[in-house]
Amino acid sequence: MLQEGAHGKWTVSSSDESTEENSDSDKPCTSALLEAARGKTSGPQYPCSEARKAAHKRKASPLKLGDKSFSTQVSPAAKQRTSQEGSGWCLSSSDEEPEDQEKHVHKEALKEEKNDAPEERPLNPHKDDDLENQKAEEYNETHSEAQDTWDLLNGGNPFRFFLTKVRGIEQSYNSGALHIKDILSPLFGTLVSSAQFNYCIDVGWLVRQYPQEFRKKPLLIVHGEKRESKAELIAQARPYENISFCQAKLDIAFGTHHTKMMLLLYEEGLRVVIHTSNLIAEDWHQKTQGIWLSPLYPRLPQGAASSGESETNFKSDLVSYLMAYNSPALKEWIDLIQEHDLSETRVYLLGSTPGRYQGSDKERWGHLRLRKLLKEHASSAPAKESWPVLGQFSSIGSLGVDGSKWLCSEFLESLVAARSNATTHLKCDVPVHLVYPTVNNVRQSLEGYPAGGSLPYSIQTAQKQLWLHSYFHKWSAEVSGRSHAMPHIKTYMRPSPDFQKIAWFLVTSANLSKAAWGALEKNGSQLMIRSYELGVLFLPSAFGLDKGYFHVRGKMLSESNDSATYFPVPFDLPPEQYGSKDQPWIWNIPYTDAPDTHGNMWVPS
């Protein structure tokens, strides 16, 4: 089928037109694993998406401007097929899953490596930096002084919300940021065991992020891989006897295990980390990611009268989320959480789990869970009813032929909920701002075009919902020094019309999709969710702010307000709407008109 739209003419085969797409269009594809099995090295050595596979390929084999050794007549997307078996895998026509294909097992050395950042070309394409010097510099930048990290954790950050460190920006912007090695540092506790929940996992790299003395401690990896990608994940872990697995059930087509969480048990207590990064080097290198780091939860004394529950009900909600996996492998962690005092938690847990929910169960997960929390705890005032909503994300699913199908109906109704708010017939009277990188944002980023491998918005989806693009705003993050570090973070909030206040803030793994947030079925009597997602909601009331909002540090905000009420929104407010020449980044079409920051073009196949 020949389609023409804002992105030009592209041939799209009928098999590409799936009825539903998950939150990242990024269920692992077997083709990368098969390439590894055949001894090819262009692809990553762990299960990943087609978009990330393309980014690996372009990093390994860059194309300079003017290179004529390729053809752009047919979109690479036309070569993809969507599996009809409910696994959500992407199978290219040339890789039809041989039954007994041998796996290439990439056994990671257990010695300490100086640097685990992905190899890349120098940031300055005109300067031939020595790679080893670059690696040494990376190591020094990534690892803060121990005392600085301790001060950061116990200093003036009441929200416990952090960004990840980014190589290639001014170090002042990394002073309040964390690397995964910081999180797993002995400074935070003497580790006894840990559980890592994630989507994309490089086991060898993950092990090397733990301090040497903790690398043989029990580690449970919770994942959603199936079949060949599951076999590859298990193969990665063979050198490590301390690693065990829990496979999350994904019984609804196009679902993913997208949750990103760490459970860290110490001799001194327990810590929960909810974040947005995959467990691969690229996601902790030059991307904007978010982290919520819990306090250190002490063990409850035997016979304690208190249950250790917080005012936000975080403990029971976390237990409920873990119980939804229905896995014996998680029972130990459920019991451990019950034995600790989580009363100091000041955020609300907001998760999604796959299933079809009716009655009171509808409000347990997804956007109806957000609606319930806001109705119970978000302050309402007539002036706030016109406050806009803002969503920022790294991928987009199929949302329907117009806004009335989901975005500006059931989803918006959840985002604008508040106490005593009887909003009806919303349509899109409340302004909706959606922040998603433009092609130029990606082109001018620290990583260049390969950064788009973690922004898997596809041409097939985009061409079906051009109406959505009128809501788009550019990624700009001068306030955090991360304008050129592409976002893999996902955030949602309710800002005031002048963008100097926010009524609430959510950081989550959930992208803008029905698969992640859920969609109503059966005349609204049932909520269907495809994926596992997890985030935390910040509400002013939980932080003792009776005004019902947080201040934010924006370009127009005076410095006279109490700094304790500032919420560290990681990008610029107000957001800047797309200009007439701006286009959203779409991963599976070529960009050959202008080079990126490394002097390269983007041709994804």
Solvent accessible surface area in square Angstrom, and as a share of the most:
residue,aa,sasa,rsa
1,M,128,0.57
2,L,120,0.60
3,Q,31,0.14
4,E,126,0.56
5,G,27,0.26
6,A,56,0.43
7,H,23,0.10
8,G,34,0.33
9,K,122,0.52
10,W,30,0.11
11,T,56,0.33
12,V,1,0.00
13,S,38,0.24
14,S,88,0.57
15,S,51,0.33
16,D,8,0.04
17,E,61,0.27
18,S,17,0.11
19,T,129,0.75
20,E,14,0.06
21,E,17,0.08
22,N,6,0.03
23,S,0,0.00
24,D,1,0.01
25,S,32,0.20
26,D,9,0.05
27,K,3,0.01
28,P,1,0.01
29,C,1,0.00
30,T,0,0.00
31,S,1,0.01
32,A,1,0.01
33,L,4,0.02
34,L,1,0.00
35,E,33,0.15
36,A,5,0.04
37,A,24,0.19
38,R,115,0.42
39,G,55,0.53
40,K,107,0.45
41,T,117,0.68
42,S,40,0.26
43,G,8,0.08
44,P,5,0.03
45,Q,41,0.18
46,Y,11,0.04
47,P,2,0.01
48,C,0,0.00
49,S,1,0.01
50,E,22,0.10
51,A,2,0.01
52,R,19,0.07
53,K,33,0.14
54,A,6,0.05
55,A,10,0.08
56,H,42,0.19
57,K,74,0.31
58,R,16,0.06
59,K,52,0.22
60,A,70,0.54
61,S,56,0.36
62,P,41,0.26
63,L,22,0.11
64,K,84,0.36
65,L,89,0.44
66,G,48,0.46
67,D,45,0.23
68,K,178,0.76
69,S,93,0.60
70,F,58,0.24
71,S,81,0.52
72,T,49,0.28
73,Q,147,0.65
74,V,75,0.43
75,S,0,0.00
76,P,15,0.10
77,A,0,0.00
78,A,20,0.16
79,K,117,0.49
80,Q,34,0.15
81,R,119,0.43
82,T,33,0.19
83,S,13,0.08
84,Q,157,0.70
85,E,127,0.57
86,G,27,0.26
87,S,8,0.05
88,G,8,0.07
89,W,2,0.01
90,C,27,0.16
91,L,27,0.13
92,S,24,0.16
93,S,58,0.38
94,S,94,0.61
95,D,13,0.07
96,E,98,0.44
97,E,30,0.14
98,P,55,0.35
99,E,162,0.73
100,D,133,0.69
101,Q,47,0.21
102,E,142,0.64
103,K,56,0.24
104,H,82,0.36
105,V,42,0.24
106,H,70,0.31
107,K,141,0.60
108,E,28,0.13
109,A,50,0.39
110,L,89,0.44
111,K,145,0.61
112,E,90,0.40
113,E,53,0.24
114,K,158,0.67
115,N,24,0.12
116,D,20,0.10
117,A,20,0.15
118,P,21,0.13
119,E,112,0.50
120,E,22,0.10
121,R,101,0.37
122,P,29,0.18
123,L,53,0.26
124,N,69,0.35
125,P,67,0.42
126,H,175,0.78
127,K,121,0.51
128,D,140,0.73
129,D,51,0.26
130,D,78,0.40
131,L,68,0.34
132,E,108,0.48
133,N,103,0.53
134,Q,18,0.08
135,K,51,0.22
136,A,47,0.36
137,E,82,0.37
138,E,10,0.05
139,Y,88,0.34
140,N,108,0.55
141,E,40,0.18
142,T,11,0.07
143,H,54,0.24
144,S,44,0.29
145,E,127,0.57
146,A,58,0.45
147,Q,111,0.49
148,D,81,0.42
149,T,5,0.03
150,W,102,0.36
151,D,76,0.39
152,L,36,0.18
153,L,12,0.06
154,N,90,0.46
155,G,45,0.44
156,G,87,0.84
157,N,37,0.19
158,P,56,0.35
159,F,7,0.03
160,R,50,0.18
161,F,6,0.03
162,F,5,0.02
163,L,22,0.11
164,T,1,0.01
165,K,13,0.06
166,V,2,0.01
167,R,19,0.07
168,G,35,0.34
169,I,26,0.13
170,E,119,0.53
171,Q,84,0.37
172,S,78,0.50
173,Y,87,0.33
174,N,9,0.04
175,S,87,0.56
176,G,39,0.38
177,A,3,0.02
178,L,2,0.01
179,H,16,0.07
180,I,0,0.00
181,K,29,0.12
182,D,9,0.05
183,I,0,0.00
184,L,8,0.04
185,S,19,0.12
186,P,65,0.41
187,L,65,0.32
188,F,4,0.02
189,G,7,0.06
190,T,51,0.30
191,L,6,0.03
192,V,59,0.34
193,S,13,0.08
194,S,2,0.02
195,A,0,0.00
196,Q,0,0.00
197,F,0,0.00
198,N,0,0.00
199,Y,7,0.03
200,C,1,0.00
201,I,3,0.02
202,D,22,0.12
203,V,0,0.00
204,G,1,0.01
205,W,5,0.02
206,L,0,0.00
207,V,5,0.03
208,R,21,0.08
209,Q,4,0.02
210,Y,10,0.04
211,P,25,0.16
212,Q,104,0.46
213,E,107,0.48
214,F,12,0.05
215,R,20,0.07
216,K,171,0.73
217,K,75,0.32
218,P,79,0.50
219,L,8,0.04
220,L,14,0.07
221,I,0,0.00
222,V,0,0.00
223,H,1,0.00
224,G,3,0.03
225,E,5,0.02
226,K,41,0.17
227,R,109,0.40
228,E,19,0.09
229,S,0,0.00
230,K,63,0.27
231,A,42,0.33
232,E,4,0.02
233,L,1,0.01
234,I,67,0.34
235,A,2,0.01
236,Q,7,0.03
237,A,6,0.05
238,R,149,0.54
239,P,39,0.25
240,Y,14,0.05
241,E,177,0.79
242,N,33,0.17
243,I,20,0.10
244,S,58,0.37
245,F,53,0.22
246,C,4,0.03
247,Q,68,0.30
248,A,2,0.01
249,K,106,0.45
250,L,7,0.03
251,D,127,0.66
252,I,23,0.12
253,A,34,0.26
254,F,35,0.14
255,G,4,0.03
256,T,0,0.00
257,H,1,0.00
258,H,1,0.00
259,T,0,0.00
260,K,1,0.00
261,M,0,0.00
262,M,0,0.00
263,L,0,0.00
264,L,1,0.00
265,L,14,0.07
266,Y,10,0.04
267,E,131,0.59
268,E,86,0.39
269,G,2,0.02
270,L,0,0.00
271,R,7,0.02
272,V,0,0.00
273,V,0,0.00
274,I,3,0.02
275,H,2,0.01
276,T,1,0.00
277,S,0,0.00
278,N,3,0.01
279,L,0,0.00
280,I,1,0.01
281,A,14,0.11
282,E,24,0.11
283,D,0,0.00
284,W,6,0.02
285,H,8,0.03
286,Q,1,0.00
287,K,6,0.03
288,T,0,0.00
289,Q,0,0.00
290,G,0,0.00
291,I,0,0.00
292,W,5,0.02
293,L,0,0.00
294,S,0,0.00
295,P,25,0.16
296,L,69,0.34
297,Y,1,0.00
298,P,69,0.43
299,R,125,0.46
300,L,32,0.16
301,P,96,0.60
302,Q,189,0.84
303,G,86,0.82
304,A,40,0.31
305,A,116,0.90
306,S,67,0.43
307,S,76,0.49
308,G,0,0.00
309,E,52,0.23
310,S,9,0.06
311,E,175,0.79
312,T,4,0.02
313,N,73,0.38
314,F,0,0.00
315,K,9,0.04
316,S,46,0.30
317,D,27,0.14
318,L,0,0.00
319,V,11,0.06
320,S,39,0.25
321,Y,1,0.00
322,L,1,0.00
323,M,118,0.53
324,A,40,0.31
325,Y,4,0.02
326,N,113,0.58
327,S,23,0.15
328,P,125,0.78
329,A,41,0.32
330,L,1,0.00
331,K,122,0.52
332,E,111,0.50
333,W,9,0.03
334,I,24,0.12
335,D,58,0.30
336,L,20,0.10
337,I,0,0.00
338,Q,91,0.41
339,E,74,0.33
340,H,1,0.01
341,D,35,0.18
342,L,0,0.00
343,S,44,0.28
344,E,121,0.54
345,T,4,0.03
346,R,100,0.37
347,V,1,0.01
348,Y,12,0.05
349,L,5,0.02
350,L,5,0.03
351,G,5,0.04
352,S,3,0.02
353,T,3,0.02
354,P,26,0.16
355,G,15,0.15
356,R,132,0.48
357,Y,33,0.13
358,Q,95,0.42
359,G,56,0.53
360,S,96,0.62
361,D,60,0.31
362,K,42,0.18
363,E,72,0.32
364,R,104,0.38
365,W,13,0.05
366,G,0,0.00
367,H,0,0.00
368,L,10,0.05
369,R,29,0.10
370,L,0,0.00
371,R,35,0.13
372,K,66,0.28
373,L,5,0.03
374,L,0,0.00
375,K,100,0.42
376,E,83,0.37
377,H,55,0.25
378,A,6,0.04
379,S,36,0.23
380,S,43,0.28
381,A,40,0.31
382,P,119,0.75
383,A,77,0.60
384,K,26,0.11
385,E,88,0.39
386,S,71,0.46
387,W,21,0.08
388,P,4,0.03
389,V,2,0.01
390,L,1,0.01
391,G,3,0.03
392,Q,0,0.00
393,F,0,0.00
394,S,0,0.00
395,S,0,0.00
396,I,3,0.02
397,G,0,0.00
398,S,14,0.09
399,L,0,0.00
400,G,26,0.25
401,V,109,0.63
402,D,55,0.29
403,G,11,0.10
404,S,76,0.49
405,K,116,0.49
406,W,1,0.00
407,L,3,0.02
408,C,6,0.03
409,S,41,0.27
410,E,22,0.10
411,F,2,0.01
412,L,1,0.01
413,E,64,0.29
414,S,0,0.00
415,L,9,0.04
416,V,3,0.02
417,A,7,0.05
418,A,9,0.07
419,R,101,0.37
420,S,119,0.77
421,N,23,0.12
422,A,94,0.73
423,T,41,0.24
424,T,97,0.57
425,H,162,0.72
426,L,15,0.07
427,K,154,0.65
428,C,46,0.28
429,D,115,0.60
430,V,10,0.06
431,P,61,0.38
432,V,14,0.08
433,H,34,0.15
434,L,4,0.02
435,V,1,0.01
436,Y,0,0.00
437,P,0,0.00
438,T,3,0.02
439,V,23,0.13
440,N,68,0.35
441,N,25,0.13
442,V,0,0.00
443,R,50,0.18
444,Q,81,0.36
445,S,1,0.01
446,L,24,0.12
447,E,9,0.04
448,G,0,0.00
449,Y,3,0.01
450,P,16,0.10
451,A,0,0.00
452,G,0,0.00
453,G,2,0.02
454,S,5,0.03
455,L,0,0.00
456,P,5,0.03
457,Y,0,0.00
458,S,9,0.06
459,I,0,0.00
460,Q,12,0.05
461,T,1,0.00
462,A,0,0.00
463,Q,21,0.09
464,K,83,0.35
465,Q,3,0.01
466,L,70,0.35
467,W,59,0.21
468,L,0,0.00
469,H,25,0.11
470,S,76,0.49
471,Y,46,0.18
472,F,0,0.00
473,H,11,0.05
474,K,49,0.21
475,W,4,0.01
476,S,33,0.21
477,A,0,0.00
478,E,106,0.47
479,V,64,0.37
480,S,14,0.09
481,G,16,0.15
482,R,3,0.01
483,S,25,0.16
484,H,92,0.41
485,A,0,0.00
486,M,1,0.01
487,P,1,0.01
488,H,6,0.03
489,I,0,0.00
490,K,0,0.00
491,T,0,0.00
492,Y,1,0.00
493,M,1,0.00
494,R,11,0.04
495,P,0,0.00
496,S,3,0.02
497,P,82,0.52
498,D,62,0.32
499,F,21,0.09
500,Q,50,0.22
501,K,51,0.21
502,I,0,0.00
503,A,9,0.07
504,W,3,0.01
505,F,0,0.00
506,L,0,0.00
507,V,3,0.02
508,T,4,0.02
509,S,0,0.00
510,A,3,0.02
511,N,0,0.00
512,L,1,0.00
513,S,0,0.00
514,K,46,0.19
515,A,1,0.00
516,A,0,0.00
517,W,2,0.01
518,G,0,0.00
519,A,16,0.13
520,L,53,0.26
521,E,49,0.22
522,K,134,0.57
523,N,167,0.86
524,G,27,0.26
525,S,56,0.36
526,Q,10,0.05
527,L,0,0.00
528,M,18,0.08
529,I,0,0.00
530,R,33,0.12
531,S,0,0.00
532,Y,6,0.02
533,E,2,0.01
534,L,0,0.00
535,G,0,0.00
536,V,0,0.00
537,L,0,0.00
538,F,0,0.00
539,L,0,0.00
540,P,5,0.03
541,S,65,0.42
542,A,24,0.19
543,F,19,0.08
544,G,67,0.64
545,L,36,0.18
546,D,141,0.73
547,K,138,0.59
548,G,8,0.08
549,Y,42,0.16
550,F,0,0.00
551,H,21,0.09
552,V,2,0.01
553,R,111,0.41
554,G,21,0.20
555,K,137,0.58
556,M,110,0.49
557,L,17,0.08
558,S,63,0.40
559,E,131,0.59
560,S,101,0.65
561,N,45,0.23
562,D,92,0.48
563,S,72,0.46
564,A,59,0.46
565,T,20,0.11
566,Y,15,0.06
567,F,1,0.00
568,P,61,0.39
569,V,13,0.08
570,P,2,0.01
571,F,4,0.02
572,D,10,0.05
573,L,7,0.04
574,P,57,0.36
575,P,20,0.13
576,E,101,0.45
577,Q,101,0.45
578,Y,29,0.11
579,G,39,0.37
580,S,118,0.76
581,K,192,0.81
582,D,28,0.15
583,Q,59,0.26
584,P,2,0.01
585,W,0,0.00
586,I,0,0.00
587,W,15,0.05
588,N,1,0.00
589,I,6,0.03
590,P,16,0.10
591,Y,32,0.12
592,T,42,0.24
593,D,142,0.73
594,A,32,0.25
595,P,47,0.29
596,D,10,0.05
597,T,49,0.29
598,H,11,0.05
599,G,22,0.21
600,N,13,0.07
601,M,5,0.02
602,W,0,0.00
603,V,5,0.03
604,P,8,0.05
605,S,63,0.40
